Amino acid sequence: MKVYSPSEIAELLDIKQATLRKYSIMLEEHGYKISRNSQNHRYYQDEDVITLRRVIDGKNSGVTLEEAI
């Protein structure tokens, strides 16, 4: 299983790191678990990439960010 840093995910999804942070916080507020390292920094796995792509696709298709989350 590949592990991605926030900067790798932001580049992969073509979003800013601040946007990734915002989406991650919103997902976590809705119960989605994003892994963290010993310094409490988020790291992402393949399943997180899929989830974030769905959020971005939903937002781009006209629903609100809250609905996409």
PDB file of N, CA, C and O in Angstrom:
ATOM      1  N   MET A   1       0.845  -1.181   0.000  1.00  0.00           N
ATOM      2  CA  MET A   1       0.000   0.000   0.000  1.00  0.00           C
ATOM      3  C   MET A   1       0.887   1.241   0.000  1.00  0.00           C
ATOM      4  O   MET A   1       1.772   1.386   0.843  1.00  0.00           O
ATOM      5  N   LYS A   2       0.642   2.118  -0.942  1.00  0.00           N
ATOM      6  CA  LYS A   2       1.436   3.342  -1.046  1.00  0.00           C
ATOM      7  C   LYS A   2       0.937   4.373  -0.044  1.00  0.00           C
ATOM      8  O   LYS A   2      -0.260   4.491   0.219  1.00  0.00           O
ATOM      9  N   VAL A   3       1.882   5.107   0.499  1.00  0.00           N
ATOM     10  CA  VAL A   3       1.577   6.185   1.438  1.00  0.00           C
ATOM     11  C   VAL A   3       2.008   7.492   0.784  1.00  0.00           C
ATOM     12  O   VAL A   3       3.101   7.588   0.226  1.00  0.00           O
ATOM     13  N   TYR A   4       1.137   8.497   0.859  1.00  0.00           N
ATOM     14  CA  TYR A   4       1.377   9.782   0.214  1.00  0.00           C
ATOM     15  C   TYR A   4       1.457  10.895   1.257  1.00  0.00           C
ATOM     16  O   TYR A   4       0.747  10.877   2.262  1.00  0.00           O
ATOM     17  N   SER A   5       2.321  11.845   1.003  1.00  0.00           N
ATOM     18  CA  SER A   5       2.378  13.044   1.845  1.00  0.00           C
ATOM     19  C   SER A   5       1.311  14.023   1.350  1.00  0.00           C
ATOM     20  O   SER A   5       0.815  13.882   0.232  1.00  0.00           O
ATOM     21  N   PRO A   6       0.957  15.004   2.167  1.00  0.00           N
ATOM     22  CA  PRO A   6      -0.005  16.010   1.712  1.00  0.00           C
ATOM     23  C   PRO A   6       0.436  16.710   0.424  1.00  0.00           C
ATOM     24  O   PRO A   6      -0.395  16.973  -0.446  1.00  0.00           O
ATOM     25  N   SER A   7       1.714  17.011   0.293  1.00  0.00           N
ATOM     26  CA  SER A   7       2.171  17.696  -0.922  1.00  0.00           C
ATOM     27  C   SER A   7       2.020  16.801  -2.150  1.00  0.00           C
ATOM     28  O   SER A   7       1.687  17.283  -3.233  1.00  0.00           O
ATOM     29  N   GLU A   8       2.264  15.497  -1.986  1.00  0.00           N
ATOM     30  CA  GLU A   8       2.085  14.570  -3.108  1.00  0.00           C
ATOM     31  C   GLU A   8       0.618  14.486  -3.524  1.00  0.00           C
ATOM     32  O   GLU A   8       0.306  14.457  -4.714  1.00  0.00           O
ATOM     33  N   ILE A   9      -0.266  14.447  -2.552  1.00  0.00           N
ATOM     34  CA  ILE A   9      -1.700  14.364  -2.842  1.00  0.00           C
ATOM     35  C   ILE A   9      -2.183  15.638  -3.520  1.00  0.00           C
ATOM     36  O   ILE A   9      -2.935  15.584  -4.494  1.00  0.00           O
ATOM     37  N   ALA A  10      -1.753  16.779  -3.006  1.00  0.00           N
ATOM     38  CA  ALA A  10      -2.166  18.056  -3.601  1.00  0.00           C
ATOM     39  C   ALA A  10      -1.723  18.119  -5.062  1.00  0.00           C
ATOM     40  O   ALA A  10      -2.487  18.556  -5.923  1.00  0.00           O
ATOM     41  N   GLU A  11      -0.510  17.691  -5.340  1.00  0.00           N
ATOM     42  CA  GLU A  11      -0.020  17.699  -6.717  1.00  0.00           C
ATOM     43  C   GLU A  11      -0.790  16.691  -7.580  1.00  0.00           C
ATOM     44  O   GLU A  11      -1.171  16.996  -8.711  1.00  0.00           O
ATOM     45  N   LEU A  12      -1.011  15.508  -7.044  1.00  0.00           N
ATOM     46  CA  LEU A  12      -1.723  14.458  -7.770  1.00  0.00           C
ATOM     47  C   LEU A  12      -3.145  14.891  -8.142  1.00  0.00           C
ATOM     48  O   LEU A  12      -3.625  14.608  -9.240  1.00  0.00           O
ATOM     49  N   LEU A  13      -3.805  15.577  -7.216  1.00  0.00           N
ATOM     50  CA  LEU A  13      -5.192  15.993  -7.438  1.00  0.00           C
ATOM     51  C   LEU A  13      -5.299  17.390  -8.042  1.00  0.00           C
ATOM     52  O   LEU A  13      -6.400  17.858  -8.335  1.00  0.00           O
ATOM     53  N   ASP A  14      -4.171  18.049  -8.227  1.00  0.00           N
ATOM     54  CA  ASP A  14      -4.116  19.394  -8.793  1.00  0.00           C
ATOM     55  C   ASP A  14      -4.927  20.390  -7.969  1.00  0.00           C
ATOM     56  O   ASP A  14      -5.722  21.168  -8.497  1.00  0.00           O
ATOM     57  N   ILE A  15      -4.699  20.339  -6.655  1.00  0.00           N
ATOM     58  CA  ILE A  15      -5.318  21.292  -5.739  1.00  0.00           C
ATOM     59  C   ILE A  15      -4.220  21.851  -4.839  1.00  0.00           C
ATOM     60  O   ILE A  15      -3.131  21.285  -4.750  1.00  0.00           O
ATOM     61  N   LYS A  16      -4.511  22.954  -4.181  1.00  0.00           N
ATOM     62  CA  LYS A  16      -3.553  23.551  -3.259  1.00  0.00           C
ATOM     63  C   LYS A  16      -3.544  22.755  -1.955  1.00  0.00           C
ATOM     64  O   LYS A  16      -4.528  22.101  -1.610  1.00  0.00           O
ATOM     65  N   GLN A  17      -2.439  22.817  -1.247  1.00  0.00           N
ATOM     66  CA  GLN A  17      -2.353  22.109   0.025  1.00  0.00           C
ATOM     67  C   GLN A  17      -3.383  22.637   1.026  1.00  0.00           C
ATOM     68  O   GLN A  17      -3.908  21.873   1.836  1.00  0.00           O
ATOM     69  N   ALA A  18      -3.670  23.923   0.973  1.00  0.00           N
ATOM     70  CA  ALA A  18      -4.683  24.500   1.866  1.00  0.00           C
ATOM     71  C   ALA A  18      -6.062  23.916   1.564  1.00  0.00           C
ATOM     72  O   ALA A  18      -6.856  23.688   2.477  1.00  0.00           O
ATOM     73  N   THR A  19      -6.343  23.675   0.287  1.00  0.00           N
ATOM     74  CA  THR A  19      -7.621  23.070  -0.106  1.00  0.00           C
ATOM     75  C   THR A  19      -7.682  21.627   0.384  1.00  0.00           C
ATOM     76  O   THR A  19      -8.715  21.186   0.889  1.00  0.00           O
ATOM     77  N   LEU A  20      -6.597  20.900   0.241  1.00  0.00           N
ATOM     78  CA  LEU A  20      -6.531  19.527   0.740  1.00  0.00           C
ATOM     79  C   LEU A  20      -6.779  19.500   2.242  1.00  0.00           C
ATOM     80  O   LEU A  20      -7.520  18.651   2.738  1.00  0.00           O
ATOM     81  N   ARG A  21      -6.166  20.420   2.958  1.00  0.00           N
ATOM     82  CA  ARG A  21      -6.359  20.494   4.409  1.00  0.00           C
ATOM     83  C   ARG A  21      -7.826  20.747   4.741  1.00  0.00           C
ATOM     84  O   ARG A  21      -8.384  20.114   5.637  1.00  0.00           O
ATOM     85  N   LYS A  22      -8.449  21.679   4.013  1.00  0.00           N
ATOM     86  CA  LYS A  22      -9.863  22.002   4.237  1.00  0.00           C
ATOM     87  C   LYS A  22     -10.740  20.777   4.006  1.00  0.00           C
ATOM     88  O   LYS A  22     -11.596  20.459   4.832  1.00  0.00           O
ATOM     89  N   TYR A  23     -10.529  20.091   2.888  1.00  0.00           N
ATOM     90  CA  TYR A  23     -11.313  18.894   2.580  1.00  0.00           C
ATOM     91  C   TYR A  23     -11.082  17.813   3.629  1.00  0.00           C
ATOM     92  O   TYR A  23     -12.023  17.137   4.046  1.00  0.00           O
ATOM     93  N   SER A  24      -9.837  17.651   4.054  1.00  0.00           N
ATOM     94  CA  SER A  24      -9.501  16.630   5.042  1.00  0.00           C
ATOM     95  C   SER A  24     -10.192  16.908   6.374  1.00  0.00           C
ATOM     96  O   SER A  24     -10.735  15.998   7.000  1.00  0.00           O
ATOM     97  N   ILE A  25     -10.169  18.151   6.794  1.00  0.00           N
ATOM     98  CA  ILE A  25     -10.828  18.526   8.051  1.00  0.00           C
ATOM     99  C   ILE A  25     -12.326  18.256   7.963  1.00  0.00           C
ATOM    100  O   ILE A  25     -12.921  17.712   8.893  1.00  0.00           O
ATOM    101  N   MET A  26     -12.925  18.635   6.850  1.00  0.00           N
ATOM    102  CA  MET A  26     -14.371  18.411   6.683  1.00  0.00           C
ATOM    103  C   MET A  26     -14.700  16.916   6.684  1.00  0.00           C
ATOM    104  O   MET A  26     -15.677  16.497   7.305  1.00  0.00           O
ATOM    105  N   LEU A  27     -13.895  16.120   5.998  1.00  0.00           N
ATOM    106  CA  LEU A  27     -14.118  14.675   5.997  1.00  0.00           C
ATOM    107  C   LEU A  27     -14.010  14.109   7.409  1.00  0.00           C
ATOM    108  O   LEU A  27     -14.837  13.297   7.823  1.00  0.00           O
ATOM    109  N   GLU A  28     -12.989  14.540   8.145  1.00  0.00           N
ATOM    110  CA  GLU A  28     -12.808  14.059   9.517  1.00  0.00           C
ATOM    111  C   GLU A  28     -13.975  14.476  10.407  1.00  0.00           C
ATOM    112  O   GLU A  28     -14.387  13.713  11.281  1.00  0.00           O
ATOM    113  N   GLU A  29     -14.507  15.666  10.197  1.00  0.00           N
ATOM    114  CA  GLU A  29     -15.663  16.122  10.981  1.00  0.00           C
ATOM    115  C   GLU A  29     -16.889  15.255  10.727  1.00  0.00           C
ATOM    116  O   GLU A  29     -17.786  15.174  11.567  1.00  0.00           O
ATOM    117  N   HIS A  30     -16.925  14.606   9.561  1.00  0.00           N
ATOM    118  CA  HIS A  30     -18.038  13.722   9.223  1.00  0.00           C
ATOM    119  C   HIS A  30     -17.710  12.248   9.502  1.00  0.00           C
ATOM    120  O   HIS A  30     -18.423  11.354   9.047  1.00  0.00           O
ATOM    121  N   GLY A  31     -16.637  12.003  10.247  1.00  0.00           N
ATOM    122  CA  GLY A  31     -16.323  10.654  10.689  1.00  0.00           C
ATOM    123  C   GLY A  31     -15.337   9.878   9.829  1.00  0.00           C
ATOM    124  O   GLY A  31     -15.017   8.734  10.150  1.00  0.00           O
ATOM    125  N   TYR A  32     -14.853  10.464   8.754  1.00  0.00           N
ATOM    126  CA  TYR A  32     -13.877   9.785   7.903  1.00  0.00           C
ATOM    127  C   TYR A  32     -12.518   9.814   8.597  1.00  0.00           C
ATOM    128  O   TYR A  32     -12.089  10.858   9.087  1.00  0.00           O
ATOM    129  N   LYS A  33     -11.854   8.685   8.637  1.00  0.00           N
ATOM    130  CA  LYS A  33     -10.559   8.579   9.321  1.00  0.00           C
ATOM    131  C   LYS A  33      -9.410   8.740   8.325  1.00  0.00           C
ATOM    132  O   LYS A  33      -9.292   7.968   7.374  1.00  0.00           O
ATOM    133  N   ILE A  34      -8.582   9.727   8.545  1.00  0.00           N
ATOM    134  CA  ILE A  34      -7.351   9.904   7.775  1.00  0.00           C
ATOM    135  C   ILE A  34      -6.202   9.592   8.728  1.00  0.00           C
ATOM    136  O   ILE A  34      -6.148  10.112   9.843  1.00  0.00           O
ATOM    137  N   SER A  35      -5.300   8.751   8.286  1.00  0.00           N
ATOM    138  CA  SER A  35      -4.194   8.304   9.141  1.00  0.00           C
ATOM    139  C   SER A  35      -3.268   9.456   9.493  1.00  0.00           C
ATOM    140  O   SER A  35      -3.125  10.420   8.741  1.00  0.00           O
ATOM    141  N   ARG A  36      -2.644   9.328  10.656  1.00  0.00           N
ATOM    142  CA  ARG A  36      -1.686  10.339  11.117  1.00  0.00           C
ATOM    143  C   ARG A  36      -0.433   9.641  11.620  1.00  0.00           C
ATOM    144  O   ARG A  36      -0.480   8.515  12.115  1.00  0.00           O
ATOM    145  N   ASN A  37       0.693  10.341  11.481  1.00  0.00           N
ATOM    146  CA  ASN A  37       1.948   9.779  11.955  1.00  0.00           C
ATOM    147  C   ASN A  37       2.180  10.144  13.421  1.00  0.00           C
ATOM    148  O   ASN A  37       1.305  10.721  14.067  1.00  0.00           O
ATOM    149  N   SER A  38       3.352   9.810  13.938  1.00  0.00           N
ATOM    150  CA  SER A  38       3.641  10.049  15.358  1.00  0.00           C
ATOM    151  C   SER A  38       3.688  11.536  15.718  1.00  0.00           C
ATOM    152  O   SER A  38       3.567  11.894  16.889  1.00  0.00           O
ATOM    153  N   GLN A  39       3.865  12.402  14.714  1.00  0.00           N
ATOM    154  CA  GLN A  39       3.844  13.846  14.957  1.00  0.00           C
ATOM    155  C   GLN A  39       2.474  14.452  14.680  1.00  0.00           C
ATOM    156  O   GLN A  39       2.322  15.672  14.632  1.00  0.00           O
ATOM    157  N   ASN A  40       1.486  13.590  14.499  1.00  0.00           N
ATOM    158  CA  ASN A  40       0.094  13.972  14.259  1.00  0.00           C
ATOM    159  C   ASN A  40      -0.129  14.621  12.899  1.00  0.00           C
ATOM    160  O   ASN A  40      -1.131  15.309  12.705  1.00  0.00           O
ATOM    161  N   HIS A  41       0.782  14.417  11.959  1.00  0.00           N
ATOM    162  CA  HIS A  41       0.600  14.906  10.592  1.00  0.00           C
ATOM    163  C   HIS A  41      -0.172  13.869   9.794  1.00  0.00           C
ATOM    164  O   HIS A  41       0.039  12.665   9.941  1.00  0.00           O
ATOM    165  N   ARG A  42      -1.070  14.358   8.946  1.00  0.00           N
ATOM    166  CA  ARG A  42      -1.840  13.441   8.105  1.00  0.00           C
ATOM    167  C   ARG A  42      -0.950  12.802   7.046  1.00  0.00           C
ATOM    168  O   ARG A  42      -0.030  13.432   6.523  1.00  0.00           O
ATOM    169  N   TYR A  43      -1.237  11.560   6.744  1.00  0.00           N
ATOM    170  CA  TYR A  43      -0.681  10.932   5.554  1.00  0.00           C
ATOM    171  C   TYR A  43      -1.805  10.184   4.887  1.00  0.00           C
ATOM    172  O   TYR A  43      -2.764   9.772   5.540  1.00  0.00           O
ATOM    173  N   TYR A  44      -1.692  10.008   3.600  1.00  0.00           N
ATOM    174  CA  TYR A  44      -2.812   9.522   2.799  1.00  0.00           C
ATOM    175  C   TYR A  44      -2.459   8.209   2.122  1.00  0.00           C
ATOM    176  O   TYR A  44      -1.297   7.940   1.816  1.00  0.00           O
ATOM    177  N   GLN A  45      -3.488   7.394   1.893  1.00  0.00           N
ATOM    178  CA  GLN A  45      -3.337   6.119   1.215  1.00  0.00           C
ATOM    179  C   GLN A  45      -4.231   6.108  -0.013  1.00  0.00           C
ATOM    180  O   GLN A  45      -4.992   7.048  -0.243  1.00  0.00           O
ATOM    181  N   ASP A  46      -4.138   5.046  -0.801  1.00  0.00           N
ATOM    182  CA  ASP A  46      -4.896   4.977  -2.058  1.00  0.00           C
ATOM    183  C   ASP A  46      -6.391   5.214  -1.852  1.00  0.00           C
ATOM    184  O   ASP A  46      -7.016   5.917  -2.646  1.00  0.00           O
ATOM    185  N   GLU A  47      -6.965   4.645  -0.810  1.00  0.00           N
ATOM    186  CA  GLU A  47      -8.408   4.817  -0.574  1.00  0.00           C
ATOM    187  C   GLU A  47      -8.758   6.277  -0.313  1.00  0.00           C
ATOM    188  O   GLU A  47      -9.848   6.729  -0.665  1.00  0.00           O
ATOM    189  N   ASP A  48      -7.839   7.015   0.304  1.00  0.00           N
ATOM    190  CA  ASP A  48      -8.067   8.442   0.547  1.00  0.00           C
ATOM    191  C   ASP A  48      -8.051   9.229  -0.753  1.00  0.00           C
ATOM    192  O   ASP A  48      -8.819  10.176  -0.922  1.00  0.00           O
ATOM    193  N   VAL A  49      -7.171   8.835  -1.675  1.00  0.00           N
ATOM    194  CA  VAL A  49      -7.119   9.482  -2.994  1.00  0.00           C
ATOM    195  C   VAL A  49      -8.468   9.318  -3.689  1.00  0.00           C
ATOM    196  O   VAL A  49      -8.996  10.274  -4.257  1.00  0.00           O
ATOM    197  N   ILE A  50      -9.021   8.117  -3.646  1.00  0.00           N
ATOM    198  CA  ILE A  50     -10.320   7.846  -4.274  1.00  0.00           C
ATOM    199  C   ILE A  50     -11.404   8.710  -3.632  1.00  0.00           C
ATOM    200  O   ILE A  50     -12.215   9.315  -4.333  1.00  0.00           O
ATOM    201  N   THR A  51     -11.418   8.767  -2.317  1.00  0.00           N
ATOM    202  CA  THR A  51     -12.424   9.566  -1.604  1.00  0.00           C
ATOM    203  C   THR A  51     -12.296  11.043  -1.957  1.00  0.00           C
ATOM    204  O   THR A  51     -13.299  11.706  -2.223  1.00  0.00           O
ATOM    205  N   LEU A  52     -11.088  11.556  -1.962  1.00  0.00           N
ATOM    206  CA  LEU A  52     -10.877  12.969  -2.282  1.00  0.00           C
ATOM    207  C   LEU A  52     -11.255  13.270  -3.728  1.00  0.00           C
ATOM    208  O   LEU A  52     -11.790  14.341  -4.015  1.00  0.00           O
ATOM    209  N   ARG A  53     -10.988  12.347  -4.634  1.00  0.00           N
ATOM    210  CA  ARG A  53     -11.396  12.550  -6.036  1.00  0.00           C
ATOM    211  C   ARG A  53     -12.919  12.619  -6.143  1.00  0.00           C
ATOM    212  O   ARG A  53     -13.455  13.416  -6.914  1.00  0.00           O
ATOM    213  N   ARG A  54     -13.607  11.793  -5.376  1.00  0.00           N
ATOM    214  CA  ARG A  54     -15.081  11.825  -5.388  1.00  0.00           C
ATOM    215  C   ARG A  54     -15.597  13.163  -4.865  1.00  0.00           C
ATOM    216  O   ARG A  54     -16.561  13.713  -5.398  1.00  0.00           O
ATOM    217  N   VAL A  55     -14.962  13.678  -3.834  1.00  0.00           N
ATOM    218  CA  VAL A  55     -15.358  14.985  -3.291  1.00  0.00           C
ATOM    219  C   VAL A  55     -15.157  16.067  -4.355  1.00  0.00           C
ATOM    220  O   VAL A  55     -16.043  16.890  -4.586  1.00  0.00           O
ATOM    221  N   ILE A  56     -13.998  16.059  -4.994  1.00  0.00           N
ATOM    222  CA  ILE A  56     -13.697  17.057  -6.025  1.00  0.00           C
ATOM    223  C   ILE A  56     -14.658  16.919  -7.200  1.00  0.00           C
ATOM    224  O   ILE A  56     -15.173  17.920  -7.698  1.00  0.00           O
ATOM    225  N   ASP A  57     -14.907  15.685  -7.650  1.00  0.00           N
ATOM    226  CA  ASP A  57     -15.844  15.460  -8.756  1.00  0.00           C
ATOM    227  C   ASP A  57     -17.244  15.944  -8.395  1.00  0.00           C
ATOM    228  O   ASP A  57     -17.923  16.558  -9.219  1.00  0.00           O
ATOM    229  N   GLY A  58     -17.676  15.669  -7.170  1.00  0.00           N
ATOM    230  CA  GLY A  58     -18.992  16.118  -6.725  1.00  0.00           C
ATOM    231  C   GLY A  58     -19.086  17.630  -6.713  1.00  0.00           C
ATOM    232  O   GLY A  58     -20.068  18.211  -7.175  1.00  0.00           O
ATOM    233  N   LYS A  59     -18.056  18.253  -6.181  1.00  0.00           N
ATOM    234  CA  LYS A  59     -18.041  19.713  -6.124  1.00  0.00           C
ATOM    235  C   LYS A  59     -18.053  20.306  -7.529  1.00  0.00           C
ATOM    236  O   LYS A  59     -18.720  21.311  -7.773  1.00  0.00           O
ATOM    237  N   ASN A  60     -17.322  19.693  -8.446  1.00  0.00           N
ATOM    238  CA  ASN A  60     -17.263  20.200  -9.820  1.00  0.00           C
ATOM    239  C   ASN A  60     -18.533  19.928 -10.613  1.00  0.00           C
ATOM    240  O   ASN A  60     -18.752  20.529 -11.664  1.00  0.00           O
ATOM    241  N   SER A  61     -19.373  19.019 -10.111  1.00  0.00           N
ATOM    242  CA  SER A  61     -20.605  18.707 -10.845  1.00  0.00           C
ATOM    243  C   SER A  61     -21.784  19.566 -10.384  1.00  0.00           C
ATOM    244  O   SER A  61     -22.912  19.375 -10.838  1.00  0.00           O
ATOM    245  N   GLY A  62     -21.517  20.505  -9.487  1.00  0.00           N
ATOM    246  CA  GLY A  62     -22.561  21.461  -9.139  1.00  0.00           C
ATOM    247  C   GLY A  62     -23.153  21.325  -7.756  1.00  0.00           C
ATOM    248  O   GLY A  62     -23.951  22.172  -7.356  1.00  0.00           O
ATOM    249  N   VAL A  63     -22.793  20.286  -7.002  1.00  0.00           N
ATOM    250  CA  VAL A  63     -23.309  20.192  -5.638  1.00  0.00           C
ATOM    251  C   VAL A  63     -22.395  21.003  -4.718  1.00  0.00           C
ATOM    252  O   VAL A  63     -21.256  21.308  -5.072  1.00  0.00           O
ATOM    253  N   THR A  64     -22.899  21.342  -3.557  1.00  0.00           N
ATOM    254  CA  THR A  64     -22.084  22.100  -2.626  1.00  0.00           C
ATOM    255  C   THR A  64     -20.985  21.204  -2.060  1.00  0.00           C
ATOM    256  O   THR A  64     -21.077  19.978  -2.117  1.00  0.00           O
ATOM    257  N   LEU A  65     -19.965  21.822  -1.523  1.00  0.00           N
ATOM    258  CA  LEU A  65     -18.872  21.054  -0.909  1.00  0.00           C
ATOM    259  C   LEU A  65     -19.402  20.191   0.224  1.00  0.00           C
ATOM    260  O   LEU A  65     -19.013  19.032   0.366  1.00  0.00           O
ATOM    261  N   GLU A  66     -20.282  20.754   1.019  1.00  0.00           N
ATOM    262  CA  GLU A  66     -20.881  20.003   2.125  1.00  0.00           C
ATOM    263  C   GLU A  66     -21.607  18.765   1.617  1.00  0.00           C
ATOM    264  O   GLU A  66     -21.485  17.694   2.212  1.00  0.00           O
ATOM    265  N   GLU A  67     -22.357  18.891   0.532  1.00  0.00           N
ATOM    266  CA  GLU A  67     -23.052  17.742  -0.044  1.00  0.00           C
ATOM    267  C   GLU A  67     -22.062  16.730  -0.619  1.00  0.00           C
ATOM    268  O   GLU A  67     -22.282  15.522  -0.530  1.00  0.00           O
ATOM    269  N   ALA A  68     -20.986  17.217  -1.201  1.00  0.00           N
ATOM    270  CA  ALA A  68     -19.979  16.318  -1.774  1.00  0.00           C
ATOM    271  C   ALA A  68     -19.279  15.521  -0.689  1.00  0.00           C
ATOM    272  O   ALA A  68     -18.937  14.355  -0.885  1.00  0.00           O
ATOM    273  N   ILE A  69     -19.070  16.148   0.442  1.00  0.00           N
ATOM    274  CA  ILE A  69     -18.431  15.460   1.579  1.00  0.00           C
ATOM    275  C   ILE A  69     -19.380  14.402   2.091  1.00  0.00           C
ATOM    276  O   ILE A  69     -19.058  13.695   3.045  1.00  0.00           O
TER     277      ILE A  69
END
